[in-house]
Amino acid sequence: MTALLAAISYVLAFLEFPVPLSPSFGEFLPFIKTKLDVVLFNALPFNILKGLVIGAITMMIYKKLTPILKGETLK
């Protein structure tokens, strides 16, 4: 099953088709020309921001969850 899904994903990687309800960014952001530009200017910064937000939330609640994770009873 994994090999079949891998083969399908390999074939689909060569197809380019528009995603429905997705805006075309060429008119709005003229400096984005290639797929690498999309990764550098869109995906990378937002993934870094997402990681920082998730890390901050985890740091805030970790102290409260530590006794539960270690199996200790709450006092």
SULURKA-V855374 format. One record per residue. RES is the residue in three letters. D_LAST is the distance of its C-alpha to the last C-alpha in whole Angstrom. Layout:
RES|D_LAST  RES|D_LAST
This chain:
MET|49  THR|47  ALA|51  LEU|52  LEU|50  ALA|50  ALA|54  ILE|54  SER|51  TYR|54  VAL|57  LEU|55  ALA|54  PHE|58  LEU|58  GLU|58  PHE|57  PRO|56  VAL|53  PRO|53  LEU|52  SER|51  PRO|53  SER|56  PHE|55  GLY|58  GLU|59  PHE|56  LEU|56  PRO|59  PHE|58  ILE|56  LYS|59  THR|57  LYS|54  LEU|53  ASP|53  VAL|51  VAL|48  LEU|49  PHE|49  ASN|46  ALA|44  LEU|43  PRO|42  PHE|40  ASN|38  ILE|38  LEU|36  LYS|34  GLY|33  LEU|32  VAL|30  ILE|28  GLY|27  ALA|26  ILE|24  THR|22  MET|22  MET|20  ILE|18  TYR|17  LYS|15  LYS|12  LEU|13  THR|13  PRO|10  ILE|11  LEU|15  LYS|14  GLY|13  GLU|9  THR|6  LEU|4  LYS|0
